[in-house]
Structure formats: C-alpha cells, structure tokens
Amino acid sequence: MSNLFAVSNLAKNFGGLAVTNDVSLSMEPGDRLALIGPNGAGKTTFINLVTGNLAPDGGRVMLGGEDVTRLKPAERVRRGLVRSFQVTRLFHDMTPEEHVALAVLQRDGHAGRMFGHYSSRAAVMKEVGSLLDQLGLLALRHLKVREIAYGQQRLLEIAMAMALKPKVLLLDEPAAGVPQSETERIEAALASLPANLAILMIDHDMDLVFRFAKRVVVLAAGTVIFDGLPTDVTQDSRVREAYLGSYADAGRVA
C-alpha cells in the first residue's frame, strides 16, 4: 500500500548552500510526527517546499499516490495538504465565525459569497459551529480577533485549517508565542483532531513535542539525522550533539 504522504530526496539550495539536503520521509493516516531541529536546520524551508511555496531543486512530493511536486499551493490544499503558519495570519477586525466561514466557503469554491450571505446557509453555519466548538472557541464566535487571547488565535488557525478538510495537516509551531499557561489548550485541541488525520508538527517546546509525537524526525543542516520513536531520540548521539543537549541529559522526556 502506498503512503498517504511521501517526500523523496527533496533538495533545495540557496546560493550554493544546501538548505534541504536529500530529505525523505513518509506518513500514513493517523500519524503524529514531530519535525524538530536547531534554528537554521531547514524545517520551515521543508514545509514551504512541501506546500508549494518554494520550488525544489530535486526530489518529489507525493500525496495519496499522486505526484504533487509541481502543483500550486492552492491545488495541494484542494487535495488535502493543509498547513498553519508560525506567525498568525488573521484579520483582527473579523470574528472567529467569519474566519472559519470564509475557510469553508473557500473550500467549496464560494468565497466570493462571504459577507452578508454565509449566515443564511444552514450547512455552513452548522459546520462552523461544530469546528469552533471542537476547538473551544464557540463562546468567542462573535468577538473580534483582536479581542481574544493569542493562544485562542492559534486555536482559530487550527479551526480554519480543519475547515479545509485536510488529509495531511502541517503545523508550523502551533504554540509559538503562546504563554506556557495556555499551551494546554493547544494540546487539548491537537488531541481532539480526527484519529485518521496525519499531522506533522514543528515546535521547539520539547515537552509538547514528546507528549504529541508517536514518531520524531530530526533535521540538522538540512539533513535528516534521526527518524524513529520518541523514546529513542534522546539516546541518539547525533541528536544530542546537534540539538537536544541538556534536555536529553536532564531526562525530562514525558
């Protein structure tokens, strides 16, 4: 059986520097994969290559057995490859309800009918309410984004991504900028997502990573240096040297 999502020998150079160096990985439905590594390891570049925001110099990206390497980002989204961003990209004068409704209508090709119309569409409103409820945002549905906490804004981004009905969800630091006191909301949201959804998450919060991941891939200087179980990653000498260091020594893996 072919993988749901597979990257083979992906490569990208900037000015002669190999930022992504022959990277390969695959995912099946239900996978919970954490992609970690030091700053400058090439993690966000990898995500940009996979989602079509950058063109690779070599390699392939496969989704559901289809080669999507040369497809535009929007075409990949329509096929089920969806990402969130490291920095929020929300409209501060729009409400959570409006954001999620826009995502639903965009998915269905009706984004031009957004304002003044979406509230009369029963199916849209039902789906929007369900997604906001799942992410713990239902009570905030009519507030402006600028009126809600940053952690709740990150949850709204996940709700919008889920509105696009992903098969593979790429989360670029979903807890970035979120106070430690609010990261439990992010974890609860991740735990609430469908069991058959494949999720790849980048984050620097190692406690969050090890509670989330069933599998860990480590990038260093654009190269995969580890791909395996969370219980094994802290024992790998290359990973300890390149990234985990004192975290592994402290033995604090959850």
Backbone as CSV, one residue per row, in Angstrom:
resi,resn,N_x,N_y,N_z,CA_x,CA_y,CA_z,C_x,C_y,C_z
1,MET,0.846,-1.202,0.000,0.000,0.000,0.000,0.879,1.247,0.000
2,SER,0.552,2.212,-0.842,1.342,3.431,-0.916,1.069,4.310,0.296
3,ASN,2.048,5.159,0.625,1.903,6.079,1.736,0.868,7.148,1.407
4,LEU,0.213,7.671,2.439,-0.679,8.808,2.252,0.114,10.022,1.793
5,PHE,1.288,10.218,2.392,2.124,11.382,2.119,3.566,10.916,2.109
6,ALA,4.298,11.276,1.069,5.692,10.849,0.983,6.538,11.915,0.299
7,VAL,7.677,12.176,0.891,8.662,13.087,0.327,9.913,12.266,0.038
8,SER,10.400,12.353,-1.197,11.544,11.549,-1.601,12.671,12.422,-2.110
9,ASN,13.818,12.354,-1.434,15.059,13.003,-1.891,14.865,14.488,-2.202
10,LEU,14.116,15.175,-1.346,13.828,16.589,-1.566,15.091,17.423,-1.355
11,ALA,15.334,18.356,-2.266,16.553,19.159,-2.200,16.264,20.609,-2.556
12,LYS,16.936,21.526,-1.849,16.841,22.951,-2.147,18.142,23.616,-1.770
13,ASN,18.686,24.397,-2.714,19.925,25.134,-2.487,19.672,26.622,-2.600
14,PHE,20.317,27.387,-1.730,20.313,28.839,-1.819,21.757,29.303,-1.908
15,GLY,22.112,29.849,-3.077,23.478,30.349,-3.247,24.534,29.301,-3.014
16,GLY,24.261,28.076,-3.416,25.231,27.006,-3.251,25.150,26.295,-1.912
17,LEU,24.342,26.811,-0.984,24.172,26.187,0.325,22.973,25.246,0.292
18,ALA,23.188,23.996,0.664,22.113,23.002,0.679,21.275,23.193,1.935
19,VAL,20.123,23.856,1.792,19.236,24.104,2.931,18.355,22.887,3.187
20,THR,17.976,22.197,2.123,17.277,20.913,2.226,18.089,19.906,1.442
21,ASN,18.585,18.894,2.149,19.606,18.021,1.577,19.124,16.570,1.521
22,ASP,18.491,16.218,0.389,18.111,14.826,0.144,17.188,14.297,1.242
23,VAL,16.151,15.073,1.585,15.238,14.704,2.671,14.150,13.759,2.170
24,SER,13.957,12.680,2.897,12.883,11.724,2.604,12.150,11.390,3.900
25,LEU,10.830,11.361,3.817,10.010,10.871,4.928,8.635,10.536,4.384
26,SER,7.885,9.754,5.156,6.542,9.368,4.722,5.609,9.341,5.920
27,MET,4.309,9.426,5.635,3.287,9.396,6.676,2.097,8.572,6.215
28,GLU,1.457,7.920,7.179,0.235,7.165,6.954,-0.917,7.859,7.676
29,PRO,-2.162,7.524,7.350,-3.290,8.097,8.092,-3.126,7.862,9.597
30,GLY,-3.370,8.908,10.384,-3.279,8.792,11.824,-1.906,9.057,12.408
31,ASP,-0.891,9.229,11.571,0.452,9.511,12.092,0.484,10.825,12.863
32,ARG,1.271,10.849,13.915,1.561,12.065,14.689,3.070,12.209,14.705
33,LEU,3.574,13.023,13.783,5.010,13.144,13.563,5.481,14.532,13.969
34,ALA,6.553,14.587,14.745,7.173,15.863,15.104,8.454,16.021,14.314
35,LEU,8.606,17.163,13.661,9.826,17.511,12.934,10.567,18.541,13.767
36,ILE,11.714,18.174,14.301,12.445,19.064,15.187,13.866,19.264,14.683
37,GLY,14.550,20.230,15.279,15.932,20.510,14.926,16.294,21.922,15.324
38,PRO,17.573,22.255,15.343,18.004,23.595,15.758,17.553,24.668,14.777
39,ASN,17.579,25.917,15.208,17.293,27.032,14.302,18.245,26.962,13.116
40,GLY,17.696,27.181,11.931,18.514,27.110,10.723,18.667,25.713,10.170
41,ALA,17.959,24.738,10.762,18.086,23.352,10.290,17.377,23.123,8.964
42,GLY,16.443,24.026,8.611,15.721,23.885,7.343,14.295,23.389,7.495
43,LYS,13.749,23.468,8.716,12.397,22.928,8.953,11.325,23.709,8.193
44,THR,11.327,25.039,8.327,10.312,25.844,7.639,10.521,25.814,6.132
45,THR,11.767,25.769,5.685,12.035,25.618,4.250,11.432,24.312,3.740
46,PHE,11.576,23.252,4.521,10.984,21.967,4.154,9.471,22.090,3.997
47,ILE,8.821,22.740,4.953,7.368,22.918,4.873,6.998,23.736,3.634
48,ASN,7.767,24.791,3.353,7.489,25.623,2.175,7.658,24.834,0.876
49,LEU,8.604,23.918,0.852,8.781,23.067,-0.328,7.610,22.096,-0.484
50,VAL,7.214,21.512,0.612,6.137,20.516,0.590,4.811,21.134,0.172
51,THR,4.567,22.377,0.621,3.280,23.019,0.344,3.275,23.816,-0.956
52,GLY,4.412,23.912,-1.631,4.456,24.582,-2.924,4.796,26.051,-2.880
53,ASN,5.143,26.565,-1.699,5.551,27.967,-1.611,6.979,28.185,-2.096
54,LEU,7.740,27.116,-2.181,9.063,27.131,-2.794,9.143,25.972,-3.778
55,ALA,9.868,26.165,-4.862,10.079,25.084,-5.816,11.365,24.337,-5.463
56,PRO,11.321,23.016,-5.391,12.530,22.261,-5.053,13.507,22.201,-6.221
57,ASP,14.764,21.952,-5.897,15.769,21.718,-6.931,15.837,20.247,-7.312
58,GLY,15.242,19.415,-6.479,15.210,17.984,-6.766,14.281,17.281,-5.810
59,GLY,13.890,16.073,-6.182,13.021,15.276,-5.324,11.553,15.379,-5.695
60,ARG,10.730,14.616,-4.959,9.297,14.565,-5.245,8.481,14.671,-3.965
61,VAL,7.267,15.192,-4.125,6.272,15.215,-3.054,5.055,14.462,-3.569
62,MET,4.669,13.414,-2.839,3.549,12.571,-3.240,2.434,12.684,-2.202
63,LEU,1.195,12.784,-2.665,0.032,12.839,-1.782,-1.019,11.872,-2.304
64,GLY,-1.332,10.865,-1.501,-2.307,9.868,-1.934,-1.916,9.169,-3.213
65,GLY,-0.627,8.959,-3.413,-0.138,8.289,-4.614,0.023,9.185,-5.822
66,GLU,-0.341,10.470,-5.693,-0.235,11.422,-6.809,0.993,12.314,-6.607
67,ASP,1.732,12.537,-7.673,2.875,13.442,-7.630,2.368,14.879,-7.670
68,VAL,2.551,15.615,-6.563,2.066,16.992,-6.483,3.214,17.999,-6.487
69,THR,4.415,17.549,-6.830,5.617,18.374,-6.713,5.493,19.691,-7.456
70,ARG,4.827,19.703,-8.589,4.754,20.914,-9.412,3.403,21.621,-9.303
71,LEU,2.547,21.151,-8.424,1.253,21.804,-8.270,1.384,23.079,-7.439
72,LYS,0.491,24.032,-7.701,0.454,25.263,-6.925,-0.077,24.984,-5.523
73,PRO,0.240,25.876,-4.562,-0.222,25.649,-3.184,-1.721,25.400,-3.073
74,ALA,-2.535,26.186,-3.773,-3.987,26.034,-3.673,-4.445,24.675,-4.178
75,GLU,-3.761,24.152,-5.195,-4.132,22.845,-5.726,-3.787,21.740,-4.724
76,ARG,-2.710,21.933,-3.988,-2.344,20.949,-2.956,-3.349,20.985,-1.807
77,VAL,-3.792,22.187,-1.461,-4.803,22.309,-0.404,-6.069,21.568,-0.813
78,ARG,-6.490,21.733,-2.055,-7.701,21.064,-2.523,-7.567,19.547,-2.480
79,ARG,-6.350,19.064,-2.553,-6.117,17.621,-2.485,-5.923,17.131,-1.052
80,GLY,-5.910,18.075,-0.093,-5.876,17.667,1.305,-4.589,17.929,2.053
81,LEU,-3.671,18.708,1.459,-2.412,19.053,2.127,-2.521,20.486,2.640
82,VAL,-2.682,20.644,3.952,-3.020,21.932,4.557,-2.004,22.272,5.634
83,ARG,-1.668,23.559,5.753,-0.694,23.991,6.756,-1.241,25.137,7.595
84,SER,-0.663,25.273,8.787,-0.807,26.504,9.562,0.551,27.199,9.551
85,PHE,0.579,28.448,10.019,1.810,29.229,9.931,2.382,29.522,11.306
86,GLN,3.705,29.785,11.324,4.422,30.077,12.559,3.924,31.367,13.201
87,VAL,3.539,32.336,12.376,3.006,33.611,12.841,1.553,33.710,12.377
88,THR,0.667,34.162,13.255,-0.752,34.212,12.904,-0.996,35.105,11.691
89,ARG,-1.930,34.680,10.845,-2.292,35.434,9.643,-3.803,35.668,9.646
90,LEU,-4.260,36.267,10.715,-5.683,36.505,10.896,-6.010,37.972,10.657
91,PHE,-7.299,38.248,10.426,-7.783,39.614,10.261,-8.351,40.081,11.601
92,HIS,-7.730,41.064,12.200,-8.062,41.449,13.569,-9.451,42.033,13.723
93,ASP,-10.053,42.513,12.640,-11.396,43.080,12.742,-12.478,42.100,12.292
94,MET,-12.099,40.865,12.048,-13.073,39.819,11.739,-13.256,38.919,12.953
95,THR,-14.374,38.235,13.018,-14.670,37.352,14.133,-14.194,35.926,13.826
96,PRO,-14.062,35.074,14.859,-13.763,33.665,14.603,-14.782,33.009,13.675
97,GLU,-16.053,33.340,13.859,-17.081,32.763,12.991,-16.822,33.142,11.536
98,GLU,-16.515,34.406,11.293,-16.267,34.853,9.920,-15.043,34.174,9.325
99,HIS,-13.989,34.006,10.117,-12.779,33.345,9.616,-13.078,31.913,9.178
100,VAL,-13.745,31.167,10.037,-13.996,29.759,9.718,-14.997,29.643,8.570
101,ALA,-16.009,30.516,8.540,-16.964,30.513,7.427,-16.251,30.786,6.109
102,LEU,-15.313,31.715,6.125,-14.557,32.022,4.913,-13.776,30.803,4.451
103,ALA,-13.178,30.069,5.399,-12.429,28.869,5.035,-13.346,27.810,4.433
104,VAL,-14.517,27.623,5.025,-15.479,26.647,4.500,-15.914,27.034,3.085
105,LEU,-16.261,28.300,2.891,-16.717,28.753,1.579,-15.595,28.692,0.549
106,GLN,-14.376,28.995,0.985,-13.236,28.905,0.075,-13.038,27.462,-0.380
107,ARG,-13.147,26.539,0.553,-13.003,25.118,0.223,-14.026,24.687,-0.818
108,ASP,-15.239,25.210,-0.686,-16.318,24.828,-1.598,-16.406,25.704,-2.848
109,GLY,-15.453,26.625,-2.984,-15.423,27.476,-4.169,-16.420,28.605,-4.156
110,HIS,-16.848,29.023,-2.946,-17.865,30.074,-2.845,-17.385,31.266,-2.012
111,ALA,-16.073,31.487,-1.954,-15.542,32.549,-1.099,-16.083,33.918,-1.476
112,GLY,-16.446,34.116,-2.747,-16.978,35.403,-3.178,-18.342,35.717,-2.611
113,ARG,-19.003,34.726,-2.005,-20.341,34.927,-1.439,-20.300,35.126,0.075
114,MET,-19.151,35.492,0.577,-18.936,35.504,2.022,-19.869,36.441,2.775
115,PHE,-19.616,37.729,2.670,-20.251,38.672,3.573,-21.715,38.924,3.200
116,GLY,-22.558,38.890,4.232,-23.979,39.124,4.040,-24.736,37.913,3.569
117,HIS,-24.024,36.796,3.331,-24.693,35.622,2.782,-24.448,34.354,3.599
118,TYR,-23.263,34.190,4.168,-22.934,32.898,4.764,-23.869,32.529,5.908
119,SER,-24.368,33.528,6.656,-25.200,33.225,7.822,-26.544,32.607,7.446
120,SER,-26.941,32.742,6.190,-28.212,32.147,5.749,-28.026,30.735,5.217
121,ARG,-26.806,30.260,5.187,-26.508,28.923,4.679,-26.408,27.959,5.862
122,ALA,-27.445,27.178,6.069,-27.551,26.341,7.263,-26.394,25.354,7.383
123,ALA,-26.011,24.741,6.273,-24.939,23.751,6.325,-23.619,24.385,6.726
124,VAL,-23.360,25.589,6.201,-22.133,26.313,6.554,-22.133,26.654,8.036
125,MET,-23.237,27.187,8.520,-23.316,27.593,9.919,-23.164,26.395,10.852
126,LYS,-23.732,25.256,10.469,-23.598,24.059,11.295,-22.148,23.612,11.368
127,GLU,-21.465,23.609,10.234,-20.068,23.192,10.215,-19.191,24.174,10.986
128,VAL,-19.424,25.467,10.807,-18.654,26.485,11.522,-18.830,26.319,13.030
129,GLY,-20.070,26.157,13.469,-20.329,25.986,14.890,-19.654,24.747,15.449
130,SER,-19.675,23.665,14.682,-19.056,22.422,15.126,-17.548,22.574,15.283
131,LEU,-16.909,23.225,14.320,-15.456,23.424,14.389,-15.068,24.343,15.539
132,LEU,-15.802,25.422,15.712,-15.497,26.342,16.815,-15.696,25.651,18.157
133,ASP,-16.713,24.816,18.246,-16.971,24.083,19.485,-15.842,23.090,19.768
134,GLN,-15.414,22.391,18.737,-14.340,21.409,18.888,-13.060,22.049,19.404
135,LEU,-12.781,23.268,18.965,-11.552,23.956,19.347,-11.745,24.864,20.560
136,GLY,-12.900,24.794,21.199,-13.136,25.575,22.411,-13.337,27.058,22.174
137,LEU,-13.851,27.412,20.999,-13.984,28.822,20.624,-15.431,29.254,20.415
138,LEU,-16.372,28.382,20.696,-17.757,28.693,20.365,-18.264,29.935,21.089
139,ALA,-17.893,30.104,22.344,-18.355,31.258,23.115,-17.752,32.569,22.619
140,LEU,-16.697,32.468,21.804,-15.999,33.662,21.302,-16.344,33.960,19.846
141,ARG,-17.309,33.275,19.305,-17.542,33.294,17.861,-17.819,34.690,17.317
142,HIS,-18.414,35.594,18.124,-18.794,36.917,17.624,-17.845,38.036,18.076
143,LEU,-16.773,37.681,18.788,-15.784,38.687,19.178,-14.842,38.963,18.011
144,LYS,-14.262,40.158,17.997,-13.215,40.437,17.029,-11.951,39.682,17.442
145,VAL,-11.165,39.272,16.456,-9.934,38.541,16.754,-9.025,39.336,17.691
146,ARG,-8.984,40.652,17.524,-8.130,41.466,18.396,-8.586,41.433,19.843
147,GLU,-9.786,40.929,20.117,-10.320,40.887,21.474,-10.068,39.551,22.174
148,ILE,-9.508,38.587,21.467,-9.297,37.276,22.082,-7.808,37.028,22.305
149,ALA,-7.488,36.144,23.229,-6.109,35.871,23.613,-5.331,35.247,22.458
150,TYR,-4.008,35.406,22.510,-3.169,34.908,21.422,-3.284,33.386,21.284
151,GLY,-3.341,32.690,22.413,-3.499,31.245,22.346,-4.783,30.846,21.651
152,GLN,-5.844,31.625,21.856,-7.109,31.351,21.183,-7.018,31.671,19.692
153,GLN,-6.200,32.648,19.332,-5.965,32.927,17.923,-5.276,31.742,17.242
154,ARG,-4.339,31.117,17.955,-3.672,29.944,17.381,-4.661,28.795,17.195
155,LEU,-5.592,28.655,18.141,-6.637,27.644,18.008,-7.543,27.943,16.815
156,LEU,-7.813,29.225,16.587,-8.634,29.614,15.443,-7.949,29.224,14.131
157,GLU,-6.656,29.362,14.072,-5.933,28.951,12.868,-6.087,27.450,12.617
158,ILE,-6.060,26.665,13.694,-6.266,25.223,13.539,-7.689,24.947,13.061
159,ALA,-8.668,25.685,13.610,-10.057,25.521,13.165,-10.191,25.831,11.680
160,MET,-9.524,26.888,11.220,-9.577,27.234,9.794,-8.924,26.154,8.944
161,ALA,-7.807,25.622,9.421,-7.149,24.542,8.683,-8.054,23.319,8.594
162,MET,-8.745,22.998,9.687,-9.634,21.843,9.684,-10.841,22.064,8.782
163,ALA,-11.252,23.321,8.615,-12.370,23.634,7.713,-12.042,23.270,6.267
164,LEU,-10.758,23.186,5.949,-10.337,22.826,4.596,-10.310,21.311,4.379
165,LYS,-10.686,20.560,5.421,-10.773,19.104,5.375,-9.463,18.455,4.923
166,PRO,-8.420,18.655,5.720,-7.113,18.098,5.340,-7.062,16.583,5.508
167,LYS,-6.204,15.975,4.701,-5.788,14.597,4.916,-4.452,14.584,5.653
168,VAL,-3.642,15.604,5.334,-2.357,15.809,5.999,-2.321,17.249,6.494
169,LEU,-2.091,17.432,7.791,-2.061,18.759,8.394,-0.645,19.056,8.861
170,LEU,-0.081,20.158,8.380,1.268,20.589,8.744,1.155,21.785,9.675
171,LEU,1.623,21.637,10.902,1.523,22.685,11.915,2.911,23.260,12.180
172,ASP,3.115,24.514,11.773,4.409,25.176,11.962,4.367,25.960,13.271
173,GLU,4.888,25.357,14.318,4.959,25.942,15.653,3.598,26.455,16.142
174,PRO,2.646,25.548,16.338,1.304,25.968,16.765,1.279,26.632,18.134
175,ALA,2.303,26.396,18.958,2.346,27.019,20.283,3.293,28.211,20.346
176,ALA,3.822,28.655,19.205,4.760,29.783,19.193,4.085,31.048,19.713
177,GLY,4.713,31.701,20.675,4.179,32.944,21.222,3.080,32.758,22.236
178,VAL,2.696,31.511,22.492,1.611,31.231,23.435,2.201,31.080,24.830
179,PRO,1.674,31.780,25.826,2.183,31.615,27.191,2.091,30.168,27.647
180,GLN,3.043,29.765,28.473,3.069,28.381,28.946,1.752,27.976,29.590
181,SER,1.092,28.943,30.226,-0.171,28.651,30.906,-1.291,28.285,29.926
182,GLU,-1.100,28.618,28.634,-2.143,28.358,27.636,-1.818,27.198,26.709
183,THR,-0.624,26.600,26.849,-0.259,25.528,25.925,-1.139,24.290,26.102
184,GLU,-1.742,24.146,27.293,-2.660,23.019,27.489,-3.829,23.087,26.522
185,ARG,-4.255,24.310,26.183,-5.345,24.455,25.203,-4.915,23.915,23.840
186,ILE,-3.676,24.198,23.463,-3.163,23.708,22.185,-3.114,22.178,22.207
187,GLU,-2.601,21.616,23.282,-2.523,20.162,23.395,-3.898,19.523,23.339
188,ALA,-4.861,20.106,24.050,-6.226,19.563,24.042,-6.813,19.626,22.636
189,ALA,-6.531,20.719,21.924,-7.029,20.856,20.553,-6.430,19.786,19.651
190,LEU,-5.129,19.557,19.771,-4.482,18.531,18.953,-5.053,17.153,19.263
191,ALA,-5.309,16.906,20.530,-5.858,15.603,20.926,-7.275,15.395,20.405
192,SER,-7.983,16.498,20.120,-9.375,16.403,19.660,-9.497,16.172,18.162
193,LEU,-8.398,16.263,17.429,-8.462,16.136,15.970,-8.705,14.683,15.569
194,PRO,-9.274,14.467,14.391,-9.638,13.100,13.975,-8.462,12.131,14.028
195,ALA,-8.741,10.924,14.479,-7.687,9.926,14.664,-7.037,9.518,13.348
196,ASN,-7.755,9.640,12.222,-7.196,9.219,10.932,-6.464,10.341,10.204
197,LEU,-6.420,11.534,10.813,-5.712,12.660,10.205,-4.218,12.515,10.459
198,ALA,-3.406,12.635,9.414,-1.951,12.622,9.564,-1.489,14.042,9.887
199,ILE,-0.742,14.179,10.992,-0.293,15.501,11.435,1.222,15.521,11.567
200,LEU,1.842,16.501,10.928,3.262,16.781,11.105,3.378,18.121,11.811
201,MET,4.061,18.136,12.953,4.170,19.352,13.744,5.628,19.741,13.944
202,ILE,5.907,21.032,13.736,7.187,21.620,14.108,6.968,22.421,15.383
203,ASP,7.815,22.215,16.375,7.755,23.058,17.565,9.054,22.924,18.341
204,HIS,9.381,23.977,19.080,10.591,23.964,19.909,10.299,23.604,21.356
205,ASP,9.036,23.488,21.717,8.658,23.098,23.070,8.765,21.574,23.156
206,MET,9.881,21.104,23.708,10.142,19.668,23.703,9.134,18.890,24.542
207,ASP,8.655,19.469,25.628,7.645,18.775,26.414,6.381,18.554,25.581
208,LEU,5.968,19.588,24.845,4.809,19.460,23.959,5.080,18.432,22.870
209,VAL,6.255,18.497,22.273,6.615,17.576,21.196,6.530,16.128,21.651
210,PHE,7.113,15.829,22.807,7.165,14.442,23.238,5.822,13.927,23.739
211,ARG,4.949,14.813,24.156,3.595,14.362,24.511,2.736,14.137,23.269
212,PHE,3.036,14.874,22.202,2.242,14.783,20.964,2.679,13.638,20.063
213,ALA,3.982,13.462,19.898,4.511,12.665,18.794,4.500,11.169,19.062
214,LYS,4.146,10.425,18.031,4.355,8.982,18.010,5.659,8.657,17.294
215,ARG,6.132,9.648,16.537,7.373,9.486,15.776,8.057,10.833,15.679
216,VAL,9.384,10.835,15.684,10.159,12.077,15.628,11.159,11.999,14.482
217,VAL,11.202,13.073,13.700,12.230,13.242,12.676,13.052,14.462,13.056
218,VAL,14.379,14.311,13.031,15.269,15.409,13.406,16.049,15.874,12.182
219,LEU,15.972,17.181,11.921,16.758,17.803,10.853,17.932,18.557,11.454
220,ALA,19.071,18.472,10.816,20.233,19.278,11.184,20.966,19.635,9.899
221,ALA,21.170,20.929,9.678,21.823,21.417,8.449,21.146,20.853,7.205
222,GLY,19.807,20.779,7.256,19.041,20.355,6.096,18.998,18.865,5.846
223,THR,19.577,18.081,6.760,19.675,16.638,6.574,18.951,15.905,7.695
224,VAL,18.236,14.841,7.350,17.601,14.012,8.367,18.681,13.206,9.091
225,ILE,18.796,13.403,10.407,19.782,12.647,11.185,19.121,11.625,12.110
226,PHE,17.789,11.665,12.189,17.079,10.681,13.014,15.645,10.589,12.525
227,ASP,15.106,9.371,12.508,13.699,9.124,12.200,13.296,7.890,12.987
228,GLY,12.552,8.121,14.074,12.201,6.983,14.905,11.293,7.347,16.059
229,LEU,11.304,6.514,17.083,10.415,6.670,18.218,10.895,7.771,19.166
230,PRO,9.945,8.476,19.800,10.337,9.489,20.787,11.194,8.925,21.914
231,THR,10.952,7.672,22.281,11.724,7.068,23.362,13.182,6.836,22.993
232,ASP,13.478,6.838,21.697,14.840,6.583,21.242,15.614,7.852,20.900
233,VAL,14.905,8.943,20.618,15.587,10.108,20.057,16.591,10.712,21.025
234,THR,16.298,10.721,22.320,17.215,11.349,23.274,18.462,10.521,23.513
235,GLN,18.439,9.266,23.057,19.611,8.414,23.230,20.541,8.458,22.020
236,ASP,20.117,9.135,20.962,20.913,9.184,19.740,22.013,10.231,19.889
237,SER,23.247,9.842,19.714,24.379,10.739,19.965,24.395,11.922,19.004
238,ARG,24.003,11.692,17.756,24.000,12.805,16.792,22.948,13.844,17.165
239,VAL,21.783,13.382,17.626,20.721,14.306,18.019,21.125,15.075,19.265
240,ARG,21.725,14.388,20.219,22.162,15.048,21.445,23.177,16.151,21.141
241,GLU,24.079,15.866,20.227,25.105,16.843,19.872,24.531,18.003,19.072
242,ALA,23.612,17.694,18.149,23.107,18.730,17.241,22.012,19.581,17.843
243,TYR,21.244,18.998,18.798,20.049,19.726,19.191,19.641,19.578,20.648
244,LEU,19.348,18.371,21.095,18.688,18.211,22.385,19.579,18.551,23.575
245,GLY,20.834,18.139,23.521,21.794,18.525,24.544,21.313,18.354,25.964
246,SER,21.168,19.485,26.665,20.831,19.460,28.087,19.453,18.891,28.344
247,TYR,18.551,19.014,27.362,17.203,18.452,27.555,17.307,16.936,27.724
248,ALA,18.082,16.300,26.860,18.240,14.864,26.962,18.956,14.477,28.248
249,ASP,19.955,15.236,28.618,20.708,14.948,29.829,19.834,15.057,31.075
250,ALA,18.876,15.960,31.035,18.018,16.164,32.198,17.004,15.038,32.373
251,GLY,16.824,14.244,31.312,15.894,13.111,31.404,14.475,13.522,31.661
252,ARG,14.034,14.635,31.008,12.713,15.158,31.308,11.681,14.762,30.265
253,VAL,11.965,13.764,29.439,11.028,13.386,28.399,9.760,12.838,29.034
254,ALA,8.596,13.411,28.622,7.313,12.980,29.194,6.873,11.652,28.589
